[in-house]
Amino acid sequence: MNGETMIAQTLDGVAETVEVHFEDLDAQGVVHNGRYVLLLERALSAYWARNGYPWDPSSPQFMNVFFVVKEFSITYHAPITRPGPVSVRLWIDHLGTTSAVYGFRVVSRDESVTYADGRRVQVRLDPATLRPAVIGPELRAACEPLLTRAARDRDVQPA
């Protein structure tokens, strides 16, 4: 794929294509449970970088995306047994004042097989104090394509 990611916009967020690498497999020949976190991270990084929010300290947007993971949960459904492309479908279930709750599914490219699903809670921090900080209007607007319909109705603040 030459490092490209593919995106499919739907009502429930986006699907990012990410690569499973040989080193992601464990001794049994399946993706190690701890590597699913990296698959999600690769998908989130690709999505946000493409939308103007790279995790790069030299970027002017970097301070806006200073988030830490507060909670991560995952349920495994079927093993991934070989290197190659898979999709990570991700969305935002709740966009709070200082936090975002992502939902995700790691799926086959055609989305007919769900390998794992879960959620990840992130909190935006003030880089100087390391205390929770408000998610500003520009970043909130950038989150809108990821919001589920329920989150959009509940969490989008009027301008």
N, C-alpha and C positions, 0 to 999 in steps of 0.2 A: 504493500500500500504506500510505500515511499513516505512514511511518517504522516500521511494525511489522516484526518478523522472525518467521519461521515456523520451527518446529523439528520434526524427526521423529527420534524415538529408535529406534535399531536396535542390533544386536549390535556394529556397528563404529563406535561414536561417535554423532555427531549430524549433521544437515544443517541449516544455517542459510541462509535466503534473504537475499541481499544484492542491492543495486541496482548495475548497471553504469550509470554516468553518461555523458553525451555527452562530457565532458572526458576520459574514460578511453580514448576512441578516438584512434588516431593518424591521420596523413595518408592512410593507405591505407584507413581506415574500419574497422579492426579494433582490438580492445583492445590497447593497447601492452603489450609484455612486462613492463615494470616495474610495471604497474598490478595484476598478479595478486597481488603482495605485499599491496597495499591491500585487495583482495577478501578475502584470508585474514584480514588485520588486522580488517576490518569484521566478519567472522564471529566471530572470537575475542572481540572487544570486546563484541559483542551477547550471546554465550553467557555470558561471565563476569560481565558487569554484571547480567544477568537472574538469575544464581545467587549474587548477593551480593558479587561481587568487582569493583567498578568501578575503572577506572584513573583515580582521582580522589584527588589528594593530601589532600583533606579527609576522605576516607573512613577509618574505623578499620581497614579491611582493606588499605589501600594498601601498607603495609610488607610484608604477606604476599605481595603480587603484584609485588614489585620484581624483575622479570626482564629480562634482555637476550638478544638473539638471538645465538647463537654461530655457527650454521650455517643456511643456507637453500639448498635445491636444488629445482629445478622442471624438469619436462619438459612441453613443449607438444604437444598432440595435434591440436587443431582450433581455428580462430580463432572468437572471439566477434565477431559482425559488427554488433551494434546495442545501443543502450541498453535496459535493462529488467532484470527479475529473473533471477538465476541462483542455483544452490545451491552452497554450499561444504560438502562432507562432511569432517568433521575428527574425529580420534581421537588417542589417545596410544598409541604403540607401546612406549614404555619410560618408566617413572617412577623416576628414580634418587634418590639422596640429596639432590642439589642441582640436578638438571636434569630436563627433560621433553623427550621426542622426539615431536613431533606428526607424523602423516601427514595428508595432505589430498588431496582431489580437487575441482576446480572443474568443475561439471557443469550440464547443462540442468536445469530444474525437475523434469522427470520422471526424471532421472538416466540417460537413454538415450544421452546424448552426454557424453563426457569431454573437456573443453577442455584441462585440465592436471592434473598431479598432482605431488606432491613431499613434502618433509619439512622440518621446521623444528626446530632444537634450541635450547632456551631454558635459561638458567642463572639460578637465583635468586641475587641478591646481597644482602649486608648493606648497607643504604643508607648507613651511616656509614663503612664501610671499603672498600666496592665490591669485596669479596672474596666468593667463593661461600659461600652460606649454606644450611643445611638447610631442606628443605621440611617444614614442621610437620605434625602429625597432622590438624589441621582442614582444611588445604588439600589434603593427600593424600586425605582422605575426599571432598572436593569434586571431585577429579579422577576418582574411580572410575567415574562414568557414561561417561567418555570412553575408558577403558582398553579395549583389545582383550582378547579372551578370554585370549590368551597373556600379555599384560602383566599382566592381573589375577591370573593364576595365579603369575606370576613376581615381580611388583613390589609387591603389596599386603603391607604389613608387619602382622603381628598386633598387636592392641591391647594 
